[in-house]
Amino acid sequence: MLNAPYAGFSDAADDFAYGSSHDVSGLRMKVSIFADRPHLRDQMREDAEGAGFRLAQASPIAHLLSGEAMPLGDVVLLDCPVVDGEVLAALSRLDLRAGHTGAALVVSTSVDALDDVFGCLDQSDPQILVNPSRAERLIALGQVMARMPAKRVRELSDEDRMVLLRLTEQVTQIGERLNTLTPGMSGAATQATPAQNNAAFRFDGIAKDPAGDKLVNAPRPQMPDPRMVRRIIRQRQMRARFFDGDLFADPAWDMLLDLTAAHVEKAKVSVTSLCIASSVPPTTALRWIGQMTEAGLLKRIEDESDRRRAFITLTDKAADAMAGYFADLGNSASRAV
């Protein structure tokens, strides 16, 4: 019997979440869970096992600092809404272990702790969720399954590969269905994902010769006046006073505008600040930041005065692309929205 908010799923989803008829023991991933709140550990274990993962361990965060830490397994789920010195030490150690072993790391935190958590995790390419719902955790687990290393997938039989594909699709579908059943999650459920928009991030920083098809290196234009860019940002934000903000959600462009202004102002932009600039929920913004970083638009830079902190900035290619865009707009740039 499914507990709320799982009630109402189709029979196929029920069969999958609570015991598929397929024998998938050879491809089930092991998951380690670390959370200080017992009820949340139980909930995360239920969701992970329901999604087809095998439990390796479920422990408080302090267990990460013990001298008898068990192997992490394939996936690590960790919850740290509040951070202190001990939690930061545990995060740093976990980040190094996950980076070394290749374990997939899914970390949930709060807006207040986001910058500290982000600063600690620079080796493991984690998924970071901010105040996530159970649905968002399931979607993150589905993404982990979809990223199973190609070598491991090739070692599976054709039948097992089909089972894995079905499991991955159903975990994601369950998460998306939960989104529609959870109050306040409708916006996140309808947001386009970075993966769906990946092609929009691809660029090669070259221009065509107007006289022909020959490709030439484009001259580097000047960056725009940051006051104009800030004015455009304010104009875009004003739309939310009259319309539903989700109607105009364009996180990639909003973040590029904010980082363009900061680039010229020589200002540092924290990950929390950039999430706010995106005008979408923090977890959604973090997915976009990860995808844009992977696409070569954004990069992470460490704080030279505090190695525990990190900031986000434009790459040189992205800065050149933004400069070229505003140069092409010319005098009409000040009227852009």
URHUCOR-V928085 format. One record per residue. SS is DSSP state (@ for helix, = for strand, . for the rest). BURIAL is # if it has 9 or more other ideal C-beta (glycine too) atoms within 8 Angstrom, else .. D_FIRST is the distance of its C-alpha to the first C-alpha in Angstrom with 1 decimal. Layout:
BEGIN
ss={SS SS}
burial={BURIAL BURIAL}
d_first={D_FIRST D_FIRST}
END
This chain:
BEGIN
ss={. . . . . . . . . . @ @ @ @ @ @ @ . . . . . . . . . . . . = = = = = = . . @ @ @ @ @ @ @ @ @ @ @ @ @ . . . = = = = = = . @ @ @ @ @ . . . . . . . . . = = = = = . . . . . @ @ @ @ @ @ @ @ @ @ @ @ @ @ @ @ @ . . = = = = = = . . . . @ @ @ @ @ @ @ . . . . . . = = = = . . . @ @ @ @ @ @ @ @ @ @ @ @ @ . . . @ @ @ @ @ . . . @ @ @ @ @ @ @ @ @ @ @ @ @ @ @ @ @ @ @ @ @ @ @ @ . . . . @ @ @ @ @ . . . @ @ @ @ @ @ @ @ . . . . = = = . . . . . . = = = . . . . . . . . @ @ @ @ @ @ @ @ @ @ @ @ @ @ @ @ . . . @ @ @ @ . . @ @ @ @ @ @ @ @ @ @ @ @ @ @ @ . . . = = @ @ @ @ @ @ @ @ . . . @ @ @ @ @ @ @ @ @ @ @ @ @ . . . = = = = = = . . = = = = = = = = = . @ @ @ @ @ @ @ @ @ @ @ @ @ @ @ @ @ @ @ @ . .}
burial={. . . . # # . . # . . . # # # # # . . # . . . # . . # # # # # # # # # . . . . # # # # # # . # # # . # # # # # # . # # . # # # # . . . . . . . # # # # # # # # # . . # . . # # # # # # # # # # # # # # . . . # # # # # # # # # . # # # # # # # # # . . # . # # # # # # # # # # # # # # # # # # # # . . # . . . . # . . # . . . # # . # # . # # # # # # # # # # # # # # # . # . . # . # # # . # . . # . . # # . . # . . . . . . # # . . . . . . . . # . . # . # # . # . # # # # # # . # # . . # # . . . . # . . # # . # # . # # # # # # # # # # # . . . . # # # # # # # . # # # # . # # # # # # # # # # # # . # . # # . # . # # . . . . . # # # # # # # . # # # # # # # # . # # . # . . . # . . . .}
d_first={0.0 3.8 6.6 9.8 11.7 9.3 8.2 10.6 11.0 12.6 11.4 13.8 12.4 8.9 10.9 13.1 11.0 9.1 12.0 14.7 16.8 19.8 21.6 22.0 23.0 26.5 25.7 22.8 24.3 24.4 23.6 25.2 24.0 26.5 25.9 27.5 24.8 22.4 19.4 20.0 20.4 16.9 15.5 17.8 16.8 13.1 14.2 16.8 15.0 12.3 15.5 16.9 19.3 20.4 20.9 24.6 24.8 23.5 26.5 28.5 30.9 33.9 32.8 34.1 37.6 37.5 39.8 37.2 34.7 32.6 32.6 30.6 29.0 28.4 26.6 27.0 24.8 26.9 26.8 30.2 30.6 33.8 36.4 39.3 41.6 39.3 36.4 38.9 40.2 36.7 36.1 39.4 38.9 35.4 37.0 39.7 37.5 35.1 38.2 39.7 36.7 35.3 31.9 30.1 29.9 27.5 28.7 27.4 30.1 31.6 34.5 36.8 36.2 36.1 39.7 39.7 36.6 38.0 41.3 39.9 38.1 40.8 40.3 36.7 36.1 32.9 30.4 30.7 28.2 29.2 26.8 24.0 20.6 17.5 18.2 21.7 20.8 18.7 21.7 23.9 22.0 22.3 26.0 26.4 25.2 27.6 30.4 30.1 33.8 35.5 36.9 33.6 32.4 35.7 35.0 31.9 32.3 32.1 28.8 27.3 28.7 26.9 23.6 24.3 25.2 22.0 20.0 22.2 22.0 18.2 17.9 20.5 19.1 15.7 17.9 20.2 17.5 16.3 20.0 20.3 17.5 19.1 22.3 25.4 24.2 25.6 28.8 27.3 25.2 28.4 30.7 32.2 31.5 34.5 33.8 34.2 37.5 38.8 41.8 43.0 43.6 45.9 49.6 52.6 55.1 57.8 59.6 61.5 65.3 66.1 69.1 67.0 63.8 64.8 62.3 63.9 62.8 62.3 64.4 62.4 62.5 62.5 59.3 59.0 60.0 57.0 58.0 57.5 54.1 53.0 54.3 52.2 49.1 49.8 50.3 47.0 45.3 47.1 45.1 42.1 44.2 44.3 41.2 37.6 37.9 35.2 37.6 40.1 37.8 39.9 39.1 41.2 44.3 43.9 43.6 46.6 48.7 47.9 48.7 51.9 53.2 52.4 54.1 57.3 57.1 56.5 53.5 50.6 47.1 44.1 40.7 39.6 42.5 41.8 38.2 39.7 42.3 39.7 38.4 34.7 31.9 32.8 30.1 31.2 34.8 34.3 33.0 36.1 38.3 37.0 37.6 41.0 42.0 41.1 43.1 46.1 46.3 45.4 46.0 45.2 48.2 48.4 50.1 53.4 53.7 50.2 48.4 45.1 45.1 45.0 45.8 45.3 48.3 49.3 50.6 54.2 53.1 50.9 53.7 56.1 53.9 53.4 57.2 57.9 55.6 57.4 60.8 60.2 59.3 62.6 63.6 60.7 58.3 58.7 57.3 54.2 50.8}
END
